[in-house]
């Protein structure tokens, strides 16, 4: 009777000539798993932002009006304007930190923003995990 593939693999790995390599690979795998768990549990919380999308016809005045009309709501915090003059900052000038916002805070924010002229919509993005 021929041995199964699992039996052959165990015999191959249990060979004393391969013990050092097997132990090193096993320790490396355990280390990677432990680091992954540590990074997930102890790492910084993911950054969650709600980004306001404006229509192509929206003017700078309309964008500023939305910023003024919809300030921070509860724990949905309006982020300051970017000062870097990048194209993405000009296209999406209004963002909110919603990582700690409740569902009610988010709903009130979304309603306020969607009621303003020149707004096309909002998108929530999660970064950092």
JOCOR-V261298 format. One record per pair of residues at least 12 apart in sequence whose C-alpha atoms are under 7 Angstrom apart, sorted by the first residue. I is the first residue (numbers start at 1). J is the second residue. D is the distance in whole Angstrom. If there is no record, write none. Layout:
# JOCOR-V261298
I_J_D / I_J_D
This chain:
# JOCOR-V261298
46_126_6 / 46_127_6 / 46_128_5 / 46_129_6 / 47_99_6 / 47_126_6 / 47_127_5 / 47_128_6 / 48_97_6 / 48_98_6 / 48_99_5 / 48_124_7 / 48_125_6 / 48_126_4 / 48_127_6 / 49_95_6 / 49_96_5 / 49_97_5 / 49_98_6 / 49_124_6 / 49_125_5 / 49_126_7 / 50_95_6 / 50_96_5 / 50_97_7 / 50_98_6 / 50_122_6 / 50_123_5 / 50_124_4 / 50_125_6 / 51_92_7 / 51_94_6 / 51_95_5 / 51_96_7 / 51_122_5 / 51_123_5 / 51_124_6 / 52_92_6 / 52_94_6 / 52_95_6 / 52_121_6 / 52_122_4 / 52_123_7 / 53_92_6 / 53_119_6 / 53_120_5 / 53_121_5 / 53_122_6 / 54_118_6 / 54_119_4 / 54_120_5 / 54_121_7 / 55_118_5 / 55_119_6 / 55_120_5 / 58_118_5 / 62_117_7 / 62_118_6 / 66_113_7 / 66_116_6 / 67_94_7 / 70_109_7 / 70_112_6 / 70_113_6 / 73_105_6 / 73_109_6 / 74_101_7 / 74_105_6 / 75_98_7 / 75_100_6 / 75_101_4 / 75_105_7 / 76_96_6 / 76_97_6 / 76_98_5 / 76_101_5 / 76_105_6 / 76_106_7 / 77_96_5 / 77_97_5 / 77_98_7 / 78_95_6 / 78_96_4 / 78_97_6 / 79_95_6 / 79_96_5 / 79_97_7 / 81_93_6
